[in-house]
Amino acid sequence: MLGASFDDVAANRAFCEKFAYPFKLLSFDRASGKTWGAERAESDSAKRISYLIGPDRKVVKAYAKVKPADHPAQVLADVPA
């Protein structure tokens, strides 16, 4: 599992340390975020979106709207057997 953010590496490191974030958090530029559909056009901030990637490295499912409290169970239910 990976996370991604428009924040720089130092900011992401501080976030991971402060919240004991257990996953790698990547720093993306806005152009990459736009490519993945993660940039909000109206504010240039990032959207919370997720992609479930299969073992073949293809997108199994895209989640355009993510609620952090419910999302882990939702993704686990979609993981192919």
C-alpha positions in Angstrom: 0.0 0.0 0.0 1.3 3.4 -0.9 0.0 6.9 -0.3 0.7 10.0 -2.4 0.6 13.7 -1.6 1.4 17.0 -3.3 3.5 17.9 -0.2 7.2 17.7 -0.5 9.3 14.9 0.9 10.1 16.7 4.2 6.5 17.5 4.9 5.4 13.9 4.1 8.2 12.5 6.4 7.0 14.8 9.2 3.4 13.7 8.7 4.4 10.0 8.8 6.4 10.5 12.0 3.7 12.5 13.7 0.9 10.1 13.0 2.9 6.8 12.9 1.7 6.4 9.3 2.5 2.8 8.5 2.8 3.1 4.7 5.2 4.7 2.3 4.0 8.2 1.4 5.1 9.4 -2.0 5.5 13.1 -3.1 3.8 13.8 -6.4 3.9 17.0 -8.5 0.6 18.5 -9.5 1.1 17.4 -13.2 1.2 13.7 -12.0 -1.8 14.3 -9.8 -3.7 15.7 -12.7 -2.8 12.6 -14.8 -4.3 10.4 -12.1 -7.4 12.6 -11.6 -6.3 13.6 -8.1 -6.2 17.4 -8.6 -9.2 19.6 -7.8 -9.5 22.0 -10.7 -11.3 24.6 -8.6 -8.6 24.9 -5.8 -5.5 23.1 -7.0 -5.6 20.9 -3.9 -5.6 17.1 -4.0 -8.7 14.9 -3.9 -8.9 11.8 -1.8 -9.0 9.0 -4.3 -7.7 5.5 -4.4 -6.8 2.8 -6.9 -6.8 -0.9 -6.2 -4.0 -2.3 -8.3 -3.9 -6.1 -9.0 -0.9 -8.4 -9.1 -0.7 -7.8 -12.9 -0.2 -4.1 -12.2 -3.6 -3.2 -13.8 -6.2 -1.0 -12.1 -8.8 -3.4 -10.6 -11.0 -0.6 -9.3 -10.9 3.2 -8.9 -12.5 4.9 -5.9 -13.4 8.5 -6.9 -14.8 9.4 -3.5 -13.1 8.2 -0.3 -14.3 8.4 3.2 -11.3 7.4 5.4 -13.4 5.8 8.1 -15.1 3.4 5.7 -12.5 3.0 3.0 -10.3 0.1 4.3 -13.3 -2.3 4.6 -14.5 -1.2 1.2 -11.1 -1.9 -0.5 -10.6 -5.2 1.4 -14.0 -6.4 0.1 -12.9 -5.6 -3.5 -9.5 -7.4 -3.3 -9.7 -10.3 -5.8 -9.4 -13.8 -4.3 
